[in-house]
Amino acid sequence: MQITVTGAAGYIGSHACLKLLDDGHEVHGLDNFSRSFERTVQALQRAGGGRFHFTHVELNDQRATTAALKLHAPEIVLHFAAFAVVPESVQFPLLYWHNNVGATVSLLNAMDAVDCGKLIFSSTCATYGEPAPEHIPIGEDCPQRPTHAYGESKLACEHMMQAWVQSHALAERDRGVVFLRYFNVAGGDHLDRIGEDHDPETHLVPICLRAATGRHAPLIVHGNDYPTPDGTCIRDYVHVEDLVQAHIEAIKVIPRRDTLAMNVGTGVGASVIEVLRACSLAAGREVPFRMGARRNGDPPRLVSHPEKIFRLTNWRPARSSLEDIARSAWRWFAKEK
Ligand SMILES: NC(=O)c1ccc[n+]([C@@H]2O[C@H](COP(=O)([O-])OP(=O)(O)OC[C@H]3O[C@@H](n4cnc5c(N)ncnc54)[C@H](O)[C@@H]3O)[C@@H](O)[C@H]2O)c1
């Protein structure tokens, strides 16, 4: 299959490209390197055996994005490109509306221009905001009330895509979108070809691993007085390779002239302290940390209710134990950093 991947140089997009290449697909990656590095594209080119094509493009540039899609007319697009740092979105909300919503308008127009109507969209559990206790674990019917511009921008994209598929339904054109609402993604490639590589880093697992080296600041645990067994926040961690597999399964259930939302989480939560311990074990050394104050807008427990994706697809998490996540993340980190 000919598949276009936006955000191909980013953390999840690059792991998706690798899996698609390993499965024998022809992959066209798009990225502007605003949050990623050219070395990741080089790793994909090494892995791709001539089946990985790359175009450096700003998705907000409608003309360039259309030209890029015309190069390798895709049968399907996986749309990962976005900004995804919550505190930054609070500080610079317009940046998020421009980059996440504006670029998606441009992408959908470009898809229309090449008559491609199949899309898997990277959405997020942040669209649920801070669910009431009765909605945890979180199902897809949990009210979507984001509490920051990042979550709002992703929810706006979902609404826009719903309108997009419906408008084309009227015109008898075949459009369909799957929204995958990810929980916390972590871990790296099983062959250590790529890993999680952000600068600055905001995700817990790589922050723990950096701290373990002693070359970076100790981890700050934001609050240990939550109503959880060890007092620290609980999140649902899904291995990046399991997440990518959810995309492969989602491709098989893209609806016709409709959208389909599925959470991608394991249904099992882990606390900050449990993640820290798993990272210590993987790295073979202590993760230095200190306790800090709670952050605004950090709910105590965010865990998916994965019943829908289990029911509609064959997806089951296979690598999402904390041990697998921390080990794979550490192997790549120790090799590259
Ligand atoms: N990492 C997680 O835990 C998580 C959780 C929920 C949802 N998501 C979503 O998954 C997607 C991928 O996340 P990630 O962690 O890989 O992020 P990332 O920052 O590593 O990757 C995003 C990529 O998109 C590119 N990009 C951004 N804006 C662009 C634009 N206008 N034009 C072209 N390229 C652009 C960046 O350069 C980067 O390579 C995002 O949409 C994010 O919202 C991630």
The ligand as a Gaussian input file, in Angstrom:
#p B3LYP/6-31G(d) Opt

LIG

0 1
 N        3.534000      11.141000      22.707000
 C        2.374000      10.933000      23.344000
 O        2.342000      10.394000      24.458000
 C        1.066000      11.365000      22.696000
 C       -0.133000      11.202000      23.420000
 C       -1.325000      11.575000      22.811000
 C       -1.341000      12.065000      21.515000
 N       -0.161000      12.234000      20.849000
 C       -0.216000      12.778000      19.482000
 O        0.574000      11.962000      18.651000
 C        1.171000      12.736000      17.615000
 C        2.663000      12.468000      17.562000
 O        3.233000      12.766000      18.828000
 P        4.808000      12.660000      19.064000
 O        5.016000      12.398000      20.501000
 O        5.388000      11.747000      18.054000
 O        5.243000      14.162000      18.746000
 P        6.580000      14.677000      18.038000
 O        6.707000      16.126000      18.394000
 O        7.713000      13.771000      18.344000
 O        6.249000      14.546000      16.492000
 C        5.472000      15.470000      15.788000
 C        6.171000      15.711000      14.450000
 O        5.363000      16.583000      13.650000
 C        6.214000      17.546000      13.022000
 N        5.377000      18.722000      12.778000
 C        4.720000      19.471000      13.692000
 N        4.059000      20.469000      13.091000
 C        4.293000      20.356000      11.754000
 C        3.877000      21.097000      10.615000
 N        3.097000      22.183000      10.726000
 N        4.311000      20.703000       9.395000
 C        5.109000      19.612000       9.266000
 N        5.541000      18.871000      10.310000
 C        5.130000      19.240000      11.543000
 C        7.328000      17.782000      14.043000
 O        8.498000      18.307000      13.452000
 C        7.541000      16.381000      14.593000
 O        8.488000      15.667000      13.835000
 C        0.806000      14.184000      17.904000
 O       -0.269000      14.537000      17.060000
 C        0.380000      14.164000      19.353000
 O       -0.587000      15.146000      19.622000
 C        1.038000      11.900000      21.405000

